[in-house]
Amino acid sequence: MTVAKNILETIGNTPLVDISSLSPNPQVKILIKLEGVNPGGSIKDRIALSLIEDAERTGRITPGATLIEPSSGNTGIGMALVCRVRGYTLKVVLPQNVSIERRQLLEVWGAQIIESPGSEGSNGAVRMAQRLAAENPDWVFLYQYGNDANPRAHYEHTGPEIWRDAPEVTHFVAGLGTSGTLLGVGKYLKEKNPAVQVWAVEPPTGEMVDGLRNLDDGYIPPIFLQNGGEELLDRKTIVGPKDSLAWTRRLIDVGVFAGISTGAALAGAVKAAQLIESGTVVIVSPDGGWKYLSTGAWTDDLDEVVERAKRIIYF
Ligand SMILES: Cc1ncc(COP(=O)(O)O)c(C=O)c1O
């Protein structure tokens, strides 16, 4: 056992767990990387640290800086944690209709909340943050969708951890939000073994699954374009909200309490396992299930949960 010098040193080095009992093909192993064990509860702790350390190195932020971030999701929470520990002020632009857990977690870490109209959703929060950053030039907007320190966190850490623990990997399957995970891990694994297949899981156009987006919905993250995302991805697979929820529930059978996008990634892995003869599919579980308890995902009728998720931003 070693003693971490501070909590930020405990980010990463997450466990990889064999859940092959959920594989429909006995010749295909499924391994899941549990990012919910990070101190802020998600994979986004990695990029929050990477974005902030990069900004410190390049002088974009100096002691006592104020940062602004439009995120109802894990990035806001991860940034709030890192800012609190490093002594920065964080303002988070949040749509009014986010779930109670999201708001509470940001408050726990001391982020200052600025509300944006619920009717404009997450894109409205991004627009408001861009406007506020332009009006307040001393506020720093690190913008996870356009900042190479996002995929770099996965290229330097998440990818090497997977390769170290499972060099037999044949397929990497993950949800696409900013695309940082797929770009960073995918690039690293393909450098190690060009035969590794990289599959993105996207929701159907116009639908929401926990932090994931469909690139055909009209917004392509700049990091995806800058890092050759189109050439890197071998395949995109569409998984809807109901299937994501159903597979999130199935994970309970193997003792994994995960967020809804994990169910989407698992649905993608199951499709891969059905299509290939043999191999090892590695998926990422971006977060644990705690923040989604009020969705009723594990307890209520799945159609009701899908309907409820259209009114409240849980993800
Ligand atoms: C819960 C959850 N799952 C998956 C993702 C997608 O990861 P990435 O942004 O690296 O594509 C996100 C991103 O926001 C997320 O919050």
The ligand as a Gaussian input file, in Angstrom:
#p B3LYP/6-31G(d) Opt

LIG

0 1
 C      -21.928000       9.461000     -18.099000
 C      -21.143000       9.682000     -19.342000
 N      -20.938000       8.668000     -20.168000
 C      -20.214000       8.812000     -21.291000
 C      -19.691000      10.017000     -21.670000
 C      -18.907000      10.124000     -22.942000
 O      -17.525000      10.236000     -22.791000
 P      -16.664000      11.187000     -23.744000
 O      -17.047000      12.602000     -23.436000
 O      -15.231000      10.906000     -23.401000
 O      -16.989000      10.844000     -25.156000
 C      -19.927000      11.100000     -20.858000
 C      -19.458000      12.402000     -21.297000
 O      -19.935000      13.449000     -21.039000
 C      -20.656000      10.939000     -19.651000
 O      -20.884000      11.968000     -18.804000

